[in-house]
Amino acid sequence: VAVLLVLTGFMMMKKTSGPLIRMSRDIRKVTDGDLSSLIVLRQKDDFKDVAGELNRMTEKLRERFSNLKEMYEGISGPMERLGKGVSTKEDSKNNCNSILKSIDRVETELNKLEL
């Protein structure tokens, strides 16, 4: 009975440790900034539901950072044109308004995050 318990315990440990090690490796990639990384487990692995939720979280992070990047680009272009100082007074006013609107959108997106 003791040998059977030891073998069963060893098999269960092996069955759960493999997926956990793979999940840990893939989570480390996301932590290092690779939001294109997904947690991929084998069909028979445990923790597929946890991996799926982590993948959904990564997708949402990817969407939010993509939105923030677009908003940044909406600010940087007009700022660059203002910095060059070659635009007319009306263009400068429009650039300032565009920058302020973009800053408001960035602030709104950042306020959605609970930091």
C-alpha positions as CSV (number, residue, x, y, z in Angstrom):
1,V,0.0,0.0,0.0
2,A,2.8,2.4,0.9
3,V,4.6,1.8,-2.5
4,L,1.3,2.3,-4.3
5,L,0.8,5.6,-2.4
6,V,4.3,6.8,-3.2
7,L,3.9,5.9,-6.9
8,T,0.5,7.6,-7.1
9,G,2.0,10.7,-5.3
10,F,4.9,10.8,-7.7
11,M,2.7,10.5,-10.8
12,M,0.3,13.3,-9.5
13,M,3.3,15.5,-8.8
14,K,4.7,14.9,-12.3
15,K,1.3,15.6,-13.9
16,T,0.9,19.0,-12.1
17,S,4.5,20.2,-12.1
18,G,5.0,20.1,-15.9
19,P,2.1,22.5,-16.6
20,L,3.1,24.7,-13.8
21,I,6.6,25.0,-15.0
22,R,5.4,25.8,-18.5
23,M,3.0,28.4,-17.2
24,S,5.7,29.9,-15.1
25,R,8.0,30.2,-18.1
26,D,5.3,31.8,-20.2
27,I,4.2,34.2,-17.4
28,R,7.9,35.3,-17.1
29,K,7.9,36.3,-20.8
30,V,4.8,38.4,-20.3
31,T,6.4,40.0,-17.2
32,D,9.4,40.9,-19.2
33,G,7.2,42.7,-21.7
34,D,6.4,40.2,-24.4
35,L,2.6,40.6,-24.6
36,S,2.5,38.5,-27.8
37,S,3.4,35.4,-25.7
38,L,0.6,33.0,-24.8
39,I,0.5,30.2,-22.3
40,V,0.3,27.0,-24.3
41,L,-0.4,23.7,-22.5
42,R,-0.8,20.3,-23.9
43,Q,-4.3,18.9,-24.4
44,K,-4.1,16.5,-21.5
45,D,-2.5,19.0,-19.1
46,D,-4.2,20.3,-15.9
47,F,-4.7,24.0,-15.4
48,K,-6.0,24.7,-18.9
49,D,-8.7,27.0,-17.4
50,V,-6.1,29.0,-15.5
51,A,-3.9,29.3,-18.6
52,G,-7.0,30.4,-20.6
53,E,-7.7,33.2,-18.1
54,L,-4.1,34.3,-18.1
55,N,-4.1,34.4,-21.9
56,R,-7.3,36.6,-21.7
57,M,-5.6,38.9,-19.2
58,T,-2.6,39.2,-21.5
59,E,-4.9,40.0,-24.5
60,K,-6.6,42.8,-22.5
61,L,-3.2,44.2,-21.5
62,R,-2.1,44.1,-25.2
63,E,-5.2,46.0,-26.2
64,R,-4.8,48.6,-23.5
65,F,-1.1,49.2,-24.3
66,S,-1.9,49.4,-28.0
67,N,-4.5,52.0,-27.2
68,L,-2.1,54.0,-25.1
69,K,0.5,53.7,-27.9
70,E,-2.0,55.2,-30.4
71,M,-2.8,58.0,-28.0
72,Y,0.9,58.7,-27.5
73,E,1.3,58.9,-31.3
74,G,-1.7,61.3,-31.3
75,I,0.2,63.6,-29.0
76,S,3.7,63.2,-30.4
77,G,2.9,64.3,-33.9
78,P,1.3,67.6,-33.0
79,M,4.0,68.2,-30.4
80,E,6.6,67.8,-33.1
81,R,4.9,70.2,-35.4
82,L,4.6,72.7,-32.6
83,G,8.3,72.3,-31.8
84,K,9.3,73.0,-35.3
85,G,7.5,76.3,-35.1
86,V,6.8,76.5,-38.8
87,S,3.0,76.4,-38.6
88,T,0.7,79.3,-38.7
89,K,-1.1,80.7,-35.6
90,E,-4.2,78.8,-36.5
91,D,-2.3,75.5,-37.0
92,S,-0.6,76.0,-33.7
93,K,-4.0,76.5,-32.0
94,N,-5.4,73.3,-33.7
95,N,-2.2,71.4,-32.7
96,C,-2.7,72.5,-29.1
97,N,-6.3,71.5,-29.1
98,S,-5.4,68.1,-30.6
99,I,-2.8,67.6,-27.9
100,L,-5.2,68.5,-25.1
101,K,-7.8,66.1,-26.4
102,S,-5.2,63.3,-26.7
103,I,-4.0,64.0,-23.2
104,D,-7.6,63.7,-21.9
105,R,-8.0,60.4,-23.7
106,V,-4.7,59.1,-22.2
107,E,-5.8,60.3,-18.7
108,T,-9.2,58.5,-19.1
109,E,-7.5,55.3,-20.2
110,L,-5.0,55.5,-17.3
111,N,-7.8,56.1,-14.8
112,K,-9.4,52.8,-15.9
113,L,-6.3,51.1,-14.4
114,E,-6.3,50.5,-10.7
115,L,-2.7,51.0,-9.8
